């Protein structure tokens, strides 16, 4: 096994290595993102791109809120409605 593939000897060392790996990934991603932003600022349609990005983020925000903010219907309520539909269908 190579040194890079070995598991750390103790949990503290594992945490330090994980944090360092995440920090390296974040720096790499941030550098790439900054290069992209610089390229976008040079474009002539920056205002339109910003407006589209804003609309996209608002739409994504609505989807997330709809997904996580609303509570799912109560299980017993769903079952009761199904029973009522069946009873109405049977003419009972």
C-alpha positions in Angstrom: 0.0 0.0 0.0 1.3 3.5 -0.8 1.4 6.3 1.8 -1.5 8.0 0.2 -3.7 5.0 0.4 -3.0 4.1 4.0 -5.6 4.8 6.6 -4.6 7.2 9.4 -3.6 5.6 12.7 -5.9 7.6 14.9 -9.2 9.4 14.5 -7.7 12.9 15.1 -5.2 12.3 12.3 -8.1 11.2 10.0 -10.1 14.3 10.8 -7.1 16.6 10.1 -6.5 14.8 6.8 -10.2 15.0 5.8 -10.3 18.8 6.6 -7.1 19.4 4.7 -8.6 17.5 1.7 -11.8 19.5 1.8 -9.8 22.7 2.1 -7.7 21.8 -0.9 -10.9 21.0 -2.9 -12.5 24.2 -1.9 -9.4 26.3 -2.9 -9.3 24.5 -6.2 -13.0 25.0 -6.9 -12.8 28.6 -5.8 -9.9 29.3 -8.2 -11.9 27.8 -11.0 -15.0 29.8 -10.1 -13.0 33.0 -10.0 -11.6 32.4 -13.4 -15.1 31.8 -14.7 -16.4 35.0 -13.0 -13.6 37.0 -14.6 -14.5 35.6 -18.0 -18.2 36.5 -17.5 -17.3 40.1 -16.4 -15.6 40.6 -19.8 -18.8 39.8 -21.7 -21.1 42.5 -23.0 -24.3 40.7 -21.9 -23.3 40.5 -18.2 -26.5 42.2 -17.1 -28.7 39.7 -18.9 -26.6 36.8 -17.6 -27.0 38.2 -14.0 -30.8 38.5 -14.5 -31.1 35.0 -15.8 -28.9 33.7 -12.9 -31.1 35.5 -10.4 -34.3 34.0 -11.9 -32.7 30.6 -11.9 -31.7 30.9 -8.2 -35.2 32.1 -7.3 -36.7 29.1 -9.1 -34.3 26.7 -7.3 -35.1 28.3 -4.0 -38.8 27.8 -4.5 -38.2 24.2 -5.4 -36.1 23.6 -2.3 -38.6 25.3 0.0 -41.5 23.4 -1.6 -39.6 20.2 -1.1 -38.5 20.7 2.5 -40.9 23.3 4.0 -44.2 21.6 3.5 -44.9 18.6 5.7 -46.1 15.5 3.9 -49.7 14.5 4.5 -50.3 12.4 7.6 -50.3 8.7 6.9 -53.6 8.0 8.6 -55.2 10.9 6.8 -54.1 9.4 3.4 -55.4 6.0 4.5 -58.8 7.5 5.6 -59.2 9.2 2.3 -58.5 6.0 0.4 -61.1 4.2 2.4 -63.7 6.9 1.8 -63.0 6.8 -2.0 -63.4 3.0 -2.0 -66.6 3.2 0.0 -68.0 5.8 -2.3 -67.0 3.6 -5.3 -68.7 0.6 -3.8 -71.9 2.5 -3.1 -71.7 1.9 0.6 
